[in-house]
């Protein structure tokens, strides 16, 4: 074995035991989706139903949470903070970081929209507009391209909390699917030290976390922290916490945000204005269950299956898919970005990068150029990191990182052309297809006709165009998912509908393309310690090796892949590479 591979494997086995996470349910296989790859191979619609069926577990959890004291305490703390001119700050990493940004965006874009549509209501309530913020590990840049290793450093979370100036009277709602992400726990520690009201939301049993992971125990047992345990079982795809974990978090924390806003607005507005904004008592658990009932109808699962087959055919021919959207652009963005680290696809590409392969899927807004699109989807200007080598050294990171820190500033984010500029990279392969993804809000928007006109103009050079509509409407579409999400002040259920459909489509497409074995992701990168552990356990399970031997095998592959030129090609998954080597033996 290569000497460096041996040393790295030994170090991970002996010194990184706090990142050996196989005991956590979110890292384990779900018995409900055993043989998922075979189910999809047998019948795509049946595979879709199996994939969506795991979301039923969220319903039972939600019933318990919405009647519990922790939920009530979060709402009350948020109302108090916003009414006194303080901040609510969401914090997360990876999928939960994107969720944190989405929650802030939903709040800010709501005020932008009522400013345009209902100026009288806006004038009464605009004092609440600048009340919600988000911390994404790695800054907004990580919304586009994963900065995976950042999550291993508590100091990074502490620094971002300092830069957010979290203080007494503010509320931090930290979200981490596993409950053990170091950077997110860093924001918890810093916010608590600064006197903020702190909530920690996660998806594993608190007792298991506290028993096995020291950094989690310190946060869970901190009397300054209110723990909100959303454990609802393993994910539909083992370890893919972008699915049930973030769905439950979006449901619970999104409902918190709606309850805060509704309570504040009831104090300010007339009965008619309250009706206009869909402020009402909502049973969120039942509303979510009703949405699942609708999505699981045969007509919808067949439509999703047909759509999956279409995307598969494009990718199998080495083609490209470009999504277009407006109101749900950030929701589409979140799902598409997460495919790269989850299934080791080429990440989004900057406009000045002539070397990297184009991402299989990309996202654009046909109405606005890129800088304006960023402001539109975020509801604010991008919030990026501009850290220099000295700051990294002060935070105690290894010298290899401090001496060549990643460039994550605002100038980088606008290099991803998500606006209406021509982008020849999306036409560089054939077949290529432009797909419009719309929800009910898009159809009912005064700008709907402008959107359709702009979409037709900007996609005139694509070989194919198509459309996917999620909602209940009379507009013609190649793919329509018929559902009637319960309306509310921030349209939480409609956003969850979009999330569930897109998660199912993107995951199902990867299943039928062979990037899932059983119900495990096998095309996995190992860019941080958590992913390395997940890869080792996957190799162990599929190849019948001990954890020890799988660890050595993976590190040997990592060193071997360094000798292979992957500059102009899509990267190999070291996990898949290792599995294939052992299958050949």
Buried (B, 14 or more C-beta within 10 A) or exposed (E): EBEEBBEBBEEBBEEBEBBBBBBBBBBBBBEBBEEBBEBBBEEBBBBBBBBBBBBBBBBEBBBEBBEEEBBEBBBBBBBBBBBEEBBBBBBBBBBBBBBBBBBBBBBBBBBBBBBEEBEEBBEBBEEBBEBBBBBBBBBBBBBBBBBBBBBBBBBBBBBBBBBBEBEEBBBBBBBBBBBBBBBBBBBBBBBBBBEBBBBBBBBBBBEBBBEBBEBBBBBBEBEBBBBBBBBBBBBBBBBBBBBBBBBBBBBBBBBBBBBBBBBBBEEEBEEEBBEBBBBEEBEBBBBBBBBBEBBBEEEBBEBBBEBBEBBBEBBEEEBBBBBBBBBBBBBBBBBBBBBBBBBBBBBBBBBEEEEBBBBBBBBBBBBBBBBEBBBBBBBBEBBBBEBEBEBBBEBEBEEEBBEEBBEBBBEBBBBBBBBBEEBEBBBEBEBBBBBBBBBBBBBEBEEBEEBBEBBEEBBEEBBBBBBBBBBBBEEEBBBBBBBBBBBBBBBBBBBBBBBBBBBBBBBBBBBBBEBBBBBBBBBBBBBBBBBBBBBBBBBBBBBEBEBEBBBBBBBBBBBBBEEEEEEEEEBBBBBBBBBBBBEEE
